[in-house]
Structures are given as C-alpha cells and as structure tokens.
C-alpha cells in the first residue's frame, strides 16, 4: 500500500486513482504486522495484533468511515460483526493462487432493496 504515498507523481495517472491516492495519503492508517519494524508511510502506526475490542472502540468513536483491507483482517472483522458495508475491489491474477475473498465460514444475510 505504500505505493499510494507517491502515486500522485505517476504521469497520466487516471483521475479516479489520483483521487484515491489523495484520500489514502490524508488518512490515518494502522498497519497490523508482526514483523514490520516501523511504518513505511506517513500518518501510519504499527500494531502487532488485530485487537477486536480496540477496533470496536475505534469504530464507535470514528468521525469517518473505517476501511479494512486484506483478507485475513477482513475475515476477523466480518466474523466479529464489525463490517457494515462491503466495497469490493477485484484485481485479477493471471497466475498463482491467492487468499480467499471471504472467510470460509462466513455466512452473510443479504439485505436487498425492496425485499
């Protein structure tokens, strides 16, 4: 994700990516890592473990939306009932294998307009 620190300098970057880069740069970020020694981007702090109680408190006190990125963190947040909305960005991979988009045991009750 550190790419977004300097994405605005990429020549001919599409407007929607430039807008995302600006939002990302302005956001306060928490990186959950057991191995990263220090943040690699501005406005970023490192946490060693994804503490659900701390995230609940952060969510309760947030003045803006909170995003969770990465399948492992998202799985924990989904299973803990912390996710209110899904905004999926799919980046196809040509070769190799990847991580599941949703946790294996996730069961989501659909909310459909007009249902």
Secondary structure as GFF3:
##gff-version 3
##sequence-region A 1 115
A	DSSP	three_ten_helix	2	5	.	.	.	ID=ss1
A	DSSP	three_ten_helix	7	9	.	.	.	ID=ss2
A	DSSP	alpha_helix	15	26	.	.	.	ID=ss3
A	DSSP	beta_strand	29	32	.	.	.	ID=ss4
A	DSSP	beta_strand	44	47	.	.	.	ID=ss5
A	DSSP	alpha_helix	52	61	.	.	.	ID=ss6
A	DSSP	alpha_helix	71	79	.	.	.	ID=ss7
###
